[in-house]
C-alpha cells in the first residue's frame, strides 16, 4: 500500500449524447486522463438525473436511453488536475465539474503495470 498525498477527485457530469470531434465526450476525457498519467478515470452511466436544464433524463419505454446522465470520476494529483482544467474547458460545452480534496491509498503495482 502506498499513500498518495495532495490528491483531487474530479467528477464531471455530462450527458450520454455529448460529443467532442465526433466521438463520445466521456471517451475523450478518459483518453486525455490516460495520456496525462492520471491514476484513475472511471465512467458511470446513470439511470436518471437532471442538470442545469432541469429536464429529467431517464430510460424510455423500451429501456433505451434518452441522453442518460454520465459521470466521469477522476483521481489525480493536484498538479494533474490543474493541468487537465484547460483541456476540460476546451472540450466540455455543457455540464458540471466538481472538485474536492482526496486522500487515497494505492494498492498494487500502479500505472507501470497498465
N, C-alpha and C positions, 0 to 999 in steps of 0.2 A: 504494500500500500504506500502511495506517495501522496502527501498533502500538497495541494496546489493553492498558492496564495494569490490574492488580488484577482479573483475571477469575476466574470459578469455573466448573468443569464440575459439573453435577449429573446423575447417572444414576439414573433412577427405574425400578426393576424391579417390574413388576406382571404380572398375568395378562390374557390377551385377553378373558376374560369379566367382568373388573372393570368396574363401572358407577358413575356418580355422577348422581343425578337422572334416571335412565332412559337415559342416553347413555353411550357408551364412555368410560371414565376417561381414556384417553390423549388423546382429542379434547378433553376438558375441560381437561386440563393444557396442551395446545398453545394453546388459545384464551386461557387466562389468561396464558400467556407472551407471546403476541402483544399482548394488551391492556396488558401491563406494559412493552412496548417492548424485550423481551429480544432479543438479537442472533440467537440460533439455537435452534430446538427441532425435533428430528427423532425420529420414531418408528420403531423397528426391531422386526420380528416375528421371534422366534427359531424355530429348528427343534426344539430340545429343551432342556430345563433343569429345574431344581428350585429351590425356595426353602426357607423355614423349615419347611414341612410335610414336606420330603424326598420328596414324591411327584413322580415323573418326569412332566413334561408333554411330550407329543410328538404327532405326527400319528398318526391312527388308520389302520385298514386301507385305507380309500379315500382317504387323503391329507387327510382332514378333521381340523381342529384339535380337540384336547381341551384347551382353555384354554392355548393356546400362550403361551410367555413373551414379554413385551413389555418393551422398554427405551426410555424416553423420555430422550434426551440433550439437555441444555440448556447453552448457553454464555451466561453472564450476568455482569454486573459484580457485585462483592461486595455492593453495596447492593441490586441487583435480586434476587440470590439470598436475601439476608436478608429482603427484603420478601415473597418467594414462600413462605418457610418456613411461616408460619402458614396460608396458603392450602392448602399441601400437607398440613399436619397435619389440616386440616378435611376434605379430600376423599379422602385415601388411607387406607383401612381396613387393608389388608394389603399388604405389600411391603417394599422396601428402597430407601433413598435414600442414595447415596454422593456425597460432595462432595470435590473436590480443586481445588487452585490450577491455573490455566491461563495460559499465555502464548499470545496469539493475534495473528495478523496478518490484517487485514481488507482484502480486495481489492474494488474496485468501489465503486459509489455508496453502499452501505449501506442502512439501513432506509428512508430517504426515497424510494427507488425502488420500494418494495413497494406 
